Amino acid sequence: MKKHIIEQSLIFFSVTKWVVLSSAIGVAIGAIVTFFLNTIHTSENLHTFLPFPPHYLLPFGLVITVFLISKFAPNATGHGTEKVIEAVHKHDGKIDFAVIPIKLVATVITIVTGGSVGKEGPGAQIGAGFASFVSQIFKFSALDRKKLVICGISAGFASVFGTPISGAIFGVEVLIVGIIMYDVLLPSFIAGFAAYTTAKLLGVNYTYYHLQFGTGIPFDIVLVSEVILAGLFFGLVSYFLISVLRRTELSIKNIPMNPYKKAFLGGSFLVLLSFFIGDEYFGLGLDTISTLFYSDPQLSEHVPWYAFIAKTFYTSVTLGAGGSGGVITPIFYVGATSGHLFGTLLGDHYALFAALGLTSVLAGTTNAPIAATIMAVELFGIEIAHYAAISAVITFLITGHRSVFQSQILQMSKSDMLNIDYGDNITKSSVDASSKSKEKMQKFKNRFKRKKVKKDEETKIESIQTNKEQK
């Protein structure tokens, strides 16, 4: 009895400790992220004073971004979440404090000048950086610092997404593919909810799409079959997005040229490209995403079929040339527009497949199917839950063992017919489809042959008996 009392007392102390810590860190991050979001909004309003489109400034914006990051905070490079995952796995959650202001300013400059990036990754990196700063001030242990940084990730995502549950789950699920860190689940939930509530109280407005579906979504076998096909399609889209992002980054990195020249030429190239395929792929693209969630196809008929391909390319060049920002909003754009294309090909359920595309491509590119499914419910309502779950999990599997976050650790195989050599991160993991798959296929063939032989024998016996009866 005494042992049980001691055990429960220690658990109570631990829970209380993390409730207090995660609440405090969530409130602080919610306030910081609110300032970040308001800065972006205010800066975008300055576009009205320009005598030309804002993306004409992109070459100069990328040059300024490269200068700020290389000079003051090299870890603020890229799309944010990647560096946070790396800090958790390799540096016990230690993040340079300079990342917070530099990431904020660099991301605002990139977005305002038309860079095709998002705000969620920087929000997570800013939140994680602040959590790391607090833990170092109070000299937390390495384990507690990692936990608090994970809370910072969840708080950052939840307050930018406007989806406190999926945002918190995403911060935990995105670290290791195949494992959810249950010991950080409670503080992540609390930090995410505290950050989201704080942002709401400070005036941040979030967009949800529950009413755009109008009447209920029917549940029938035909639609389920279409959703399964959509999951397969979104898996290919996710693979395409990951591959283009990675190859573009490496290609630009290997160009033997001054980084400032690369940034200027990269931005100039996108400006020139916009004269041929359009300028709607600059910036966040939230207006385009919103129009896709209405059932009336006329509202989104201006979105071309290749929109998801163009957005992928614009985002890849922006980040590869030195832009600062996240990949989650571009993932939303790619997912929603590819889903709209799929619905157009089927000739029905345009809004439903756009919504499924948004969450499914998120699941595939980030290996976070649970967070993606919950996000579908938070954004679109409970009616979409079963379809979102089917599509997200299929996309997650079809995408394979790859991710937009190269520092993710792989701890599961998406097929029992593959041999996986788990490396330090997902890019160093190797997949062997030769020995084990051949063995599995041979077993399947042998089993099929045995069944065929048995069936032939049974047919022969039945034929003999029939002949005897006829005689």
C-alpha positions in Angstrom: 0.0 0.0 0.0 2.8 2.4 0.9 4.5 1.6 -2.4 1.4 2.5 -4.3 1.0 5.8 -2.4 4.6 6.8 -3.2 4.1 5.9 -6.8 0.9 7.8 -7.2 2.4 10.8 -5.3 5.3 11.0 -7.7 3.1 10.7 -10.7 0.9 13.5 -9.3 3.9 15.7 -8.8 5.2 15.0 -12.4 1.8 15.7 -13.9 1.4 18.9 -11.9 4.9 20.0 -12.9 4.2 19.6 -16.6 0.8 21.1 -16.5 2.3 24.3 -15.0 5.3 24.3 -17.4 3.4 23.5 -20.6 0.7 26.0 -19.7 3.2 28.8 -19.2 5.2 28.0 -22.3 2.0 27.7 -24.3 0.7 31.1 -23.3 4.1 32.8 -24.1 4.4 31.1 -27.5 0.8 31.9 -28.3 1.6 35.6 -27.7 4.8 35.4 -29.8 3.2 33.6 -32.7 0.3 36.2 -32.6 2.9 38.9 -33.1 4.4 36.9 -35.9 1.1 36.4 -37.7 0.1 40.1 -37.2 3.4 41.2 -38.6 2.8 39.1 -41.8 -0.7 40.4 -42.1 0.3 44.1 -41.6 3.2 43.7 -44.0 0.9 42.2 -46.7 -1.3 45.2 -46.4 1.6 47.4 -47.6 1.1 45.8 -51.0 -1.6 48.4 -51.8 1.1 51.1 -51.8 3.2 49.5 -54.4 2.9 50.6 -58.0 3.7 47.0 -59.2 3.1 43.4 -58.0 4.9 42.6 -54.8 6.6 39.5 -56.3 8.8 41.8 -58.4 10.7 42.3 -55.2 11.4 38.6 -54.6 15.0 38.7 -56.0 15.8 41.4 -53.5 13.9 39.7 -50.7 15.8 36.5 -51.1 19.1 38.3 -51.1 18.2 40.0 -47.8 17.0 36.7 -46.3 20.2 34.9 -47.2 22.2 37.8 -45.7 20.3 37.8 -42.4 20.4 34.1 -41.9 24.1 33.5 -42.9 25.2 36.5 -40.8 23.2 36.1 -37.6 21.5 32.7 -37.4 22.6 29.9 -39.8 20.2 27.4 -38.1 17.3 29.6 -39.2 17.8 28.4 -42.8 15.2 26.4 -44.7 11.7 25.6 -43.6 12.0 25.6 -39.9 10.6 22.3 -38.7 13.5 20.4 -40.2 16.0 22.2 -38.0 13.8 21.7 -34.9 13.6 18.0 -35.4 17.3 17.9 -35.8 17.8 19.8 -32.6 15.6 17.4 -30.7 17.4 14.3 -32.0 21.0 15.5 -32.1 21.4 18.4 -29.7 19.1 17.6 -26.8 16.8 20.4 -27.8 19.3 23.2 -27.8 18.4 25.9 -30.2 20.2 29.3 -30.6 18.1 32.1 -29.3 19.0 34.2 -32.4 16.9 31.9 -34.4 13.7 33.4 -33.0 14.0 37.1 -34.2 16.0 36.1 -37.4 13.5 33.4 -38.4 10.6 35.8 -37.8 12.1 38.7 -39.8 13.4 36.4 -42.6 10.1 34.6 -43.1 8.1 37.9 -43.1 10.4 39.3 -45.8 10.2 36.1 -47.9 6.4 36.0 -47.7 5.8 39.7 -48.3 8.0 39.7 -51.4 6.1 36.8 -52.8 8.1 33.8 -51.8 6.1 30.6 -52.1 6.5 29.4 -48.5 4.3 28.9 -45.4 4.1 30.2 -41.9 3.6 27.0 -39.9 7.3 25.8 -39.9 8.6 29.1 -38.8 5.9 29.2 -36.1 7.1 25.8 -34.8 10.7 26.9 -34.9 10.0 30.1 -33.1 8.0 28.2 -30.5 10.7 25.6 -30.0 13.4 28.2 -29.9 11.7 30.1 -27.1 11.1 26.8 -25.2 14.8 25.9 -25.5 15.8 29.4 -24.3 13.6 29.1 -21.2 14.9 25.7 -20.4 18.5 26.9 -20.7 17.8 29.9 -18.4 16.4 27.7 -15.7 19.0 25.0 -16.3 16.6 22.1 -17.1 18.0 18.7 -17.6 18.6 17.4 -21.2 15.5 15.2 -21.0 13.2 18.0 -19.6 14.6 20.5 -22.2 13.7 18.1 -25.0 10.2 17.7 -23.6 9.8 21.4 -23.4 11.0 22.0 -26.9 8.5 19.4 -28.2 5.8 21.4 -26.3 7.1 24.4 -28.2 6.7 22.7 -31.5 3.1 21.7 -30.7 2.3 25.2 -29.4 3.7 26.8 -32.5 1.8 24.5 -34.8 -1.5 24.7 -32.9 -1.4 28.5 -32.7 -0.6 28.9 -36.5 -2.9 26.1 -37.7 -5.8 27.1 -35.5 -6.3 23.4 -34.8 -5.2 22.7 -31.2 -5.6 19.0 -31.1 -4.0 18.1 -34.4 -1.4 20.7 -33.9 -0.4 19.1 -30.7 -0.4 15.6 -32.1 1.6 16.8 -35.1 4.4 18.1 -32.9 4.7 14.6 -31.3 4.0 12.4 -34.3 6.4 14.2 -36.7 9.6 13.4 -34.7 9.8 9.6 -35.2 8.0 7.7 -38.0 6.2 4.8 -36.3 6.4 6.0 -32.7 4.3 8.5 -30.8 6.1 9.8 -27.6 3.3 9.2 -25.1 5.4 10.8 -22.3 5.1 14.2 -24.0 1.5 13.8 -25.0 -0.1 15.5 -22.1 2.2 18.6 -22.0 2.0 18.9 -25.8 -1.8 19.0 -25.6 -1.8 21.5 -22.8 0.9 23.7 -24.6 -1.0 23.5 -27.9 -4.4 24.4 -26.3 -2.8 27.2 -24.2 -1.1 28.7 -27.3 -4.2 28.5 -29.4 -6.4 30.0 -26.7 -3.9 32.8 -26.2 -3.8 33.6 -29.9 -7.6 33.6 -30.1 -7.8 36.0 -27.1 -5.3 38.3 -28.7 -7.4 38.6 -31.9 -6.1 36.0 -34.3 -8.9 34.8 -36.6 -8.8 31.3 -38.0 -10.6 30.0 -41.0 -12.7 26.8 -40.9 -14.7 25.2 -43.7 -17.6 23.3 -42.0 -20.4 25.2 -43.8 -19.0 25.0 -47.3 -20.0 21.3 -47.7 -23.7 22.3 -47.4 -25.6 19.1 -46.8 -24.1 15.9 -45.4 -21.6 13.8 -47.2 -23.1 10.5 -48.3 -21.6 7.2 -47.2 -21.7 4.6 -49.9 -19.5 1.9 -51.4 -18.9 3.8 -54.7 -17.6 6.8 -52.8 -15.4 4.7 -50.5 -13.8 3.1 -53.7 -13.2 6.6 -55.1 -11.6 7.7 -51.8 -9.3 4.6 -51.9 -8.2 5.6 -55.5 -7.8 9.2 -54.2 -5.4 7.9 -51.5 -3.3 6.2 -54.1 -3.2 9.3 -56.2 -2.3 11.5 -53.3 0.5 9.1 -52.4 2.0 9.7 -55.9 1.5 13.5 -55.4 3.3 13.4 -52.1 6.2 11.4 -53.6 6.5 14.0 -56.4 6.5 16.9 -53.9 9.2 15.4 -51.7 11.4 14.4 -54.7 11.2 17.9 -56.3 11.9 19.7 -53.1 14.9 17.6 -52.4 16.4 17.5 -55.9 15.9 21.2 -56.4 17.6 22.0 -53.1 20.6 19.8 -54.0 20.8 21.1 -57.6 20.9 24.8 -56.5 23.3 24.0 -53.7 25.7 22.4 -56.1 25.8 25.4 -58.4 29.3 26.9 -58.0 28.1 30.5 -57.4 28.0 33.1 -54.7 24.9 32.5 -52.6 23.7 36.1 -53.0 23.8 35.7 -56.8 21.9 32.4 -56.5 19.2 34.1 -54.4 18.8 37.0 -56.9 18.8 34.7 -60.0 16.4 32.3 -58.3 14.0 35.0 -57.5 14.4 36.6 -61.0 13.7 33.2 -62.6 10.4 32.8 -60.8 9.4 36.4 -61.7 10.1 35.6 -65.4 8.3 32.2 -65.1 5.2 34.0 -63.8 4.7 35.7 -67.1 4.2 32.3 -68.7 2.3 30.2 -66.1 0.8 32.9 -63.8 1.6 34.7 -60.6 -1.0 33.0 -58.3 1.7 30.6 -57.1 3.5 33.3 -55.2 3.0 33.8 -51.4 0.8 31.7 -49.2 -2.0 31.0 -51.7 -4.7 30.8 -49.0 -7.3 32.5 -51.1 -7.0 29.8 -53.8 -7.2 27.1 -51.2 -10.4 28.6 -49.7 -12.2 28.6 -53.1 -11.7 24.9 -53.5 -13.9 24.0 -50.5 -17.1 25.1 -52.1 -19.3 22.5 -53.9 -19.9 24.9 -56.8 -17.2 24.2 -59.4 -17.6 27.6 -61.1 -16.0 29.2 -58.1 -12.7 27.3 -58.7 -12.8 26.9 -62.5 -9.9 29.4 -62.8 -7.6 26.9 -61.0 -5.7 25.1 -63.8 -5.1 21.3 -63.6 -1.3 21.8 -63.2 -1.7 24.1 -60.2 -0.1 21.6 -57.8 2.8 21.0 -60.1 3.5 24.8 -60.5 3.2 25.4 -56.7 5.6 22.6 -56.0 8.2 24.1 -58.4 7.7 27.7 -57.1 8.2 26.5 -53.5 11.2 24.4 -54.3 13.0 27.2 -56.1 12.1 29.7 -53.3 13.5 27.5 -50.6 16.4 26.3 -52.7 17.5 29.8 -53.5 17.6 30.8 -49.8 14.1 31.8 -48.9 12.9 31.3 -45.3 9.5 29.8 -44.5 7.6 26.6 -44.0 6.4 23.9 -46.3 3.1 23.1 -44.7 1.1 25.8 -46.4 2.5 24.8 -49.8 1.6 21.2 -48.9 -1.9 22.4 -48.2 -2.0 24.1 -51.6 -0.6 21.1 -53.5 -3.0 18.7 -51.7 -6.1 20.9 -52.2 -5.4 21.6 -55.9 -4.5 18.0 -56.7 -7.7 16.9 -54.9 -9.7 19.4 -56.9 -8.2 17.9 -60.1 -9.1 14.4 -58.9 -12.7 15.5 -58.2 -12.8 17.1 -61.6 -11.8 13.9 -63.3 -14.5 12.0 -61.5 -17.0 14.8 -62.1 -18.3 15.1 -58.6 -17.5 15.8 -54.9 -15.0 18.6 -55.8 -14.9 20.1 -52.3 -14.6 16.7 -50.6 -11.6 15.6 -52.6 -10.0 19.0 -52.2 -10.3 18.6 -48.5 -9.1 15.0 -48.5 -6.1 16.1 -50.7 -5.1 18.8 -48.2 -5.0 16.5 -45.2 -3.8 13.4 -47.1 -0.8 15.0 -48.8 0.1 16.4 -45.4 0.0 12.8 -44.0 2.1 11.5 -46.9 4.8 14.2 -47.0 5.3 14.5 -43.2 4.5 10.9 -42.1 1.8 12.1 -39.7 -1.5 10.3 -40.7 -3.1 10.6 -37.2 -2.6 14.4 -37.0 -3.8 14.8 -40.5 -7.0 12.8 -39.9 -7.8 14.9 -36.7 -7.0 18.1 -38.6 -9.6 17.1 -41.2 -12.2 16.9 -38.5 -11.2 20.2 -36.9 -11.2 22.0 -40.3 -14.1 20.4 -42.1 -16.3 18.7 -39.5 -17.0 15.2 -38.2 -18.8 14.1 -41.4 -15.4 13.8 -43.3 -13.7 11.7 -40.6 -14.0 8.2 -42.0 -13.1 9.3 -45.5 -10.2 11.4 -44.2 -8.8 8.4 -42.2 -8.9 6.0 -45.2 -7.3 8.5 -47.6 -4.6 9.7 -45.2 -3.4 6.2 -44.2 -3.3 5.0 -47.8 -1.3 8.1 -48.8 1.0 7.7 -45.8 1.8 4.1 -46.9 2.0 4.8 -50.7 4.5 7.7 -50.2 7.0 5.2 -48.9 10.0 5.7 -46.6 10.7 9.4 -47.3 9.7 12.8 -46.0 10.0 16.5 -46.5 11.7 16.5 -43.0 15.0 14.8 -43.6 15.9 14.6 -39.9 12.9 12.4 -39.1 13.9 9.1 -37.6 12.4 6.0 -39.2 11.3 3.2 -36.8 8.9 1.2 -38.9 8.5 -0.5 -42.2 5.5 0.3 -44.4 5.5 -3.2 -45.8 6.5 -6.6 -44.4 8.0 -7.4 -47.8 10.8 -4.9 -47.3 14.1 -5.0 -45.4 14.8 -1.6 -43.7 18.2 -0.5 -42.5 17.2 2.2 -40.0 19.9 4.9 -40.1 20.4 8.1 -38.1 17.5 9.7 -40.0 15.1 9.0 -42.8 17.4 10.0 -45.6 20.1 7.6 -44.4 17.7 4.7 -44.0 18.1 2.2 -46.8 15.3 0.0 -48.2 16.1 -3.4 -49.6 13.3 -4.7 -51.8 15.3 -7.7 -53.1 15.9 -10.6 -50.7 12.9 -10.3 -48.4 10.4 -9.4 -51.1 11.6 -12.3 -53.3 11.2 -14.7 -50.4 7.7 -13.4 -49.7 6.7 -13.6 -53.3 8.0 -17.2 -53.5 6.0 -18.2 -50.5 2.9 -16.6 -52.1 3.6 -18.5 -55.3 4.1 -21.8 -53.5 0.9 -21.3 -51.5 -0.9 -20.5 -54.8 0.5 -23.5 -56.5 -0.5 -25.8 -53.6 -4.1 -24.4 -53.7 -4.2 -24.9 -57.4 -3.0 -28.5 -57.2 -5.5 -29.2 -54.4 -8.3 -27.7 -56.5 -7.3 -29.7 -59.5 -7.3 -32.9 -57.4 -10.7 -32.0 -56.0 -12.0 -31.3 -59.6 -10.6 -34.7 -60.8 -12.2 -36.6 -57.9 -15.6 -34.9 -58.6 -15.3 -35.8 -62.3 -14.6 -39.5 -61.5 -17.5 -39.6 -59.1 -19.8 -38.0 -61.7 -18.7 -40.6 -64.3 -19.4 -43.4 -61.9 -22.9 -42.1 -61.2 -23.6 -41.8 -64.9 -22.6 -45.4 -65.5 
